C-alpha cells in the first residue's frame, strides 16, 4: 500500500481517519502492517501491500 493513500482512506464502518502502523516496508510501499480506527476500535490488516478494508464480519468468510 502506498503511504499517500492515507490522504484518501477512511474507516469503512464510520468514515473516520485511520492510523497507519508499519511492520514491513520497502522503498515504494507498506508491505505489512495495519490501519486502526480509534472511533470504532477496529484494526484492518495490510498483507502483501494490500489493505483489507472489509468490515470485520465479512473478512474471514469462505
C-alpha positions in Angstrom: 0.0 0.0 0.0 1.4 3.4 -0.9 1.6 5.8 2.1 0.0 8.6 0.1 -3.3 6.6 0.1 -3.6 7.6 3.8 -4.9 11.0 2.5 -8.0 9.3 1.0 -8.6 6.2 3.1 -11.2 6.2 5.8 -12.8 3.6 8.1 -15.4 1.7 6.1 -17.6 1.5 9.2 -17.7 5.1 10.4 -15.7 7.1 7.8 -13.2 8.3 10.4 -9.5 8.7 9.8 -7.3 5.7 10.0 -3.9 5.4 11.8 -1.1 3.5 9.9 1.1 1.1 11.7 4.0 -0.3 9.6 5.6 -3.7 10.3 7.5 -4.0 7.0 8.0 -1.6 4.1 10.2 -1.2 1.1 11.2 1.9 -0.9 7.8 2.1 -2.6 5.1 0.9 -0.2 4.0 -0.6 3.1 4.2 -4.4 2.7 2.7 -5.5 6.1 1.1 -3.5 8.9 -2.4 -2.3 9.9 -4.8 0.5 9.7 -6.5 1.4 13.0 -9.8 3.4 13.6 -9.8 5.0 17.1 -13.5 5.7 16.9 -14.6 2.1 16.1 -11.5 0.5 17.9 -11.2 -1.7 14.7 -8.0 -2.8 13.1 -7.7 -3.5 9.4 -4.7 -5.6 8.3 -2.3 -4.8 5.4 -0.8 -8.0 3.9 1.3 -8.2 0.7 0.8 -4.5 0.3 -3.0 -4.8 0.2 -5.2 -3.2 2.8 -8.2 -5.4 3.8 -10.9 -2.8 4.4 -13.8 -5.3 4.5 -16.0 -4.9 7.6 -14.9 -7.3 10.3 -17.9 -9.7 9.9 -17.0 -10.2 6.2 -13.2 -10.6 6.4 -13.0 -14.3 7.3 -15.8 -15.8 5.3 -15.0 -18.7 2.9 
